[in-house]
């Protein structure tokens, strides 16, 4: 691997593995509102929020962290505007206190925030306009959860640099993180990821991955110990706690149980999603412990998992009707295959087997049932790994399975990005009551 390609893989990991408090879609709304308020220079008298359908879908049913149990775009935007820290990016709501929660509830009841669907915009799109007297400010985010594409006050452009996420892993004063470009992500392939995971210098990758393992295990622990959502993780663990495959599923599901129900613990995300960051890491950690893997082997395996998830998801986009737990589980399954001594061909087969099995799971928004979809996806990945290690795999021509693993990833990506777009629209219409399924 040449040095340019190597550095691209490192940059992708550091760019993707950032910390978020709560589901990233409501947090993106809160972040935009906090930035708009900061640029305005005072608490807004009212907010106007325009969001893409996918943002509305993913915010509707999830609890906003540090909100006292509130849900929805109005709650996320109002809480961000009155109590959010615009310099904390996806941890914007970490410091919200009782006074902020009380103020937000008061304003929401008074109709403070007007929400509308934005048409003909990217799948990930949030625009918050804050008004106070004759002054106004606007923050617009598109494509990625902290990507500020417009920042203005009274019609004059403002510098978004102070609000950009900070780099992780090297110290507090690093300044804004340099995003890995689309060209950098285009260099990814299963073969390059496999080579990178085996040869990367640990000093280049271990800080963000250790942080991912530490924080995501903490919220998984909370999901297993507490009463969160539908308690998928603890239900699984209660049935077959002595089975590593069950523990791997439970570990991942439990983190989502807590996160989707408003747990105020941070997670490290991948592909813009905390659920995917948990799915890509917790099953790998559980297997590493079961197998007695060395610490270095665990770090390398999680690096492979994360990059595989990014690669598989890159053909779909961050938000769609294709459940992202599937692509994250592809990464986890591939990493577990690596820990179990599988070859590169076994790794490829694991990815293909997983996609062939659960590639059709739909995303109907962020909510407690995400934990069950994670458990199902991880189960499919573990089956895919078992199949591959026994030289049993789905072949080209089996449905969407193509002649090789890379083509299979692309075919599934096309279905997720293009084929499932009408499905995405209909899911949103049902969720917001625009489609009456009883009358159809």
Order of alpha helices (4+ residues) and beta strands (2+ residues): alpha-beta-alpha-beta-alpha-alpha-alpha-beta-beta-beta-beta-beta-alpha-alpha-alpha-alpha-alpha-beta-alpha-alpha-alpha-alpha-alpha-alpha-alpha
